[in-house]
Each structure stands twice: as C-alpha cells, then as structure tokens.
Amino acid sequence: MNTYERHAYNHGLAGEYDDRISYLRFLEAEFDCQIPFEMIVAAAELLGPTEDFDGLISTLEDAAMGVYA
C-alpha cells in the first residue's frame, strides 16, 4: 500500500474499510458478483487509488450494464 492509500484508509476517507483490498471486496459484493473480483482489481490498478471512489465506481457501473466504451 502506498502513502496515499495508507493516508486515505487511516484517516477515514475510505470509511469502514481497513485497506484497499477490503474496499474492493466490498465493491464485489455491491455489484452482486456480476463483475469478477479480478476485473475489479484490474480496473482499480489501471485507474489508481485516486479514482477508488469516483472513476472506479463509474467504470464498474458501466461494466455491470455491459457498456464498454
């Protein structure tokens, strides 16, 4: 976990999640396992941690709806 991630998760910016993996597992459950965990992780790595609560969510919503722009 890099400095940004540690700061975000340690200072409550990520809410109730202990670390980024916990948050990504939460997203897997939120999308009712429509999106494989490996795809969630790949998208998160591609977008970076600054997009965890914005761009990643949009990307996963698009993926769940079958929109791949």
Secondary structure as GFF3:
##gff-version 3
##sequence-region A 1 69
A	DSSP	alpha_helix	3	10	.	.	.	ID=ss1
A	DSSP	alpha_helix	20	30	.	.	.	ID=ss2
A	DSSP	alpha_helix	37	47	.	.	.	ID=ss3
A	DSSP	three_ten_helix	49	51	.	.	.	ID=ss4
A	DSSP	alpha_helix	55	65	.	.	.	ID=ss5
###
